[in-house]
Amino acid sequence: MADETATDAMPLTRKGRETRQRIIEAAARLVYEGTVAAVSLDEVCRATSTSKSQLYHYFDDKDDLVHAVIDHERERVLGFHRPALGSLSTWDDIQRWRDMIVEAQAARACRGGCPLGSLASELADLDEPARRQLSSAFVAWEQLLNDGLAKMADAGTLRADANTKDLAVSVIASLQGGLLLAEIDRSTRPLEIALDAAIAHLRSFVPGAGYNDQ
């Protein structure tokens, strides 16, 4: 039988659900501003004006809370990208998605990268359940892009033999690298370069573009 944690059983009352969500959001904010290792449960309690006993009512331990944070960040990131990728059908749509990402990074002055990428960098080698959660999140993100690219291939905007799954992985990888460098440089320029290169690679699969995959 699979192990059950506090995150598997949603509190039954509205107040309980709201308190649990408030704790998760505060923990996610603290982690995003710092690191998982640096954030203590005491700090989360102070940020949410809750007691340790309240926190342990909703979460077994810090790992359990961190796993809930991963789920929260997954929904936040996918929620940001889903509207644009869900309606992807033209090159203009791809350009708008690119611009949306750059504008969002500029709005936070390039402070902080991708929440999922940051969590993966810190936890992938330390917490196997967290790694699996994060892998699932990236797969879901890639699938959103893959679905849009597949629609473009069906419409003849991309070559029918384009491997849209691999293309989606390459674009998300470029996005992650661009976000990291933008954070380091405090400039959106590396992000713009990475995304523009990824889009140029996508455009090489336009029918008749003469792309040589050898």
N, C-alpha and C positions, 0 to 999 in steps of 0.2 A: 504493500500500500504506500502511496506517495505521502511524504511528510506534509503536514499542514502547518502553516504559520498564521500569525495574526492577519497577514495581508490577504489570506485566502478567505477569511470570514468577515464580510463587510458588517460594521455595526448596524444594528437594526433600527435605531432611532435616528431621526433627522439630525438632532443635536450631536449625536455620536459621529455620524458621517461627516458633519461640518467640522467637528473638532479634529478628527483624523486627517481630513483634507488640509486643514490649517497647519497642522504639524508637518505634513508632507511638503506643502508649499514653502514653509519657512526653512525646512531642512534643505530643499532644493536650492533656494536662494543662497543660503549660507555655503553650500557646496560649490555652487557656480561662482561665487565670489572668492572662494578659497580652494580647499581640497577636501576630499572625503576624510582623509587621515586627520586633518586639522580640526574638523568639526566634531565637537563632543555632544553627548546627549544633554549635558548640563546647559550648553549653549543653546541648544534647540529649545529646552524648557524655558530658558530666559526669554528667548525671542517670541515664544508663544504664550507666555504667562501660564504655563501648565506645570504640574508637579511630575516628579519621576514616576509616581504611581499611576498617574493618568497616562503618561507616555507608554508605560509598560502594559497598560490596559489594551492599547491598540497595536503595539509592536513587541515582539519577543525580545529583541535586542537591537543593537545598532545595525547589524547586517540586515535585519528584517526591514528596518526603516530605509536603509540605502536601496534595497531592492524595490521598495515602494517609490522612492525618488526616481529610480530608473524608469519605472512604468509611467510616472508623471511626466518626465522629460520626453519620453517616447511620444506621448500624446501631444505634448506641446509642440515638439518639432514637426511631427507628421501633420498636426493641425495647421501649422503655418504653411506647409508646402502642398497639402492635399488639394486646396481649391485650384491652385495654378496647374499642378500636374494632372489633376482629374479632368481638366478641360483641354489638355494639351492636344493640338491637332495641326498646328502650323508653325512655321519658323518664327513668326511674330509672337506666338505664344511662348516659345522657348526664350526669345529675347526678353519678353516681359518677366518671365520667371527669373532670368539672370539679373535683370535690373532690380527686381524686388529683393533679391538676396543682398546685392551690393548696397541698396538703400538702407536695408535693415542693419547691416554692419556699420554703415556710416552713422546711422542714428545713435548707435551706442559708442561712437568714437573709437571703434575697433577694439573696445575693451571686452574681452571674453569671446571665445570662439563658439564652436558647436557644443552644446551641453552633452550630447551623446558621445561626440568625439573625445571630449575632456574626460568623461567618465570611463570610456574605453581605455584611454591612455593610462589612467590610474589603476583600474581594477582588473583588466584582462588577465594579468598574470598572477593575481592575488585572490580572486574570488570567482570560482568556476561558475556558480549559478548566475552571478552578475554578468560574466562573459557571455553566457548563453542568452540572457535577456537582451544584452546589447547587440549580439549577433542577430537575433530575431528582429530587433528594431531596425537595424540597417537593411536587412532583407526586405522588410516591409517598405522602407523608404525607396530602395532600389526597384521594388515591384511597382510602386506608383509611377516612377519614371519609365520603367519598361512597358507598362500598359499604354502610356501615352505615345511612346515611340512605336509600339506595335500598331497603334491606330494610324500613325503616319505612314508606316510601311503598307498597311492595308489600303490606304488612300493613294499610294504611289508617290508620296512625298519622300520616302526613303526607299532604297532598293529592297526588293522582296527578300533577298538573301541576307540582308543585314541582321546580324546577331544582336537583337535589341537588348537581350539580357546582359550580354557582355558590355555593350555600349552604356547601359545604365550604370553598371558597376564602375566603369571608367570615369563617367561624369561625376558620380558621387565621390570617388577617390580624388578627383581634381578639386572638387568643392571643398573637401576636408583639408587638403593641403593648402588651398588658397586662404581658407579661414584661419588656419594656424599662422601662416606668414603675415596675414593682415593684422593679426593680434600682436605679433612680434614687432612689426614695423609701425604699428599704429597708423596704417594707411590702407585704403581699400585697393590700392593699385595691384598688389600681388593677387588678390581675389579676382579682380577684373581680368588680369592676364590669364589666370588659371581657367576661369569660366569661358573666356573667349577662345582659348585653345581647345577646350573640350567641345565647344559648339562648332569650331572649325573642323574638328575631327568628325563630328556628326554630319556636317555638310558634305564631307567627302563621300558619304553614302547616298547622296542625291543621285537618282538615275541619270546616267550620262556624265557623271562628274569625272570619270576616268580614274577612280581610285584603284590603286594596285595593292592588294593585300599580301603580296609576297614579300 
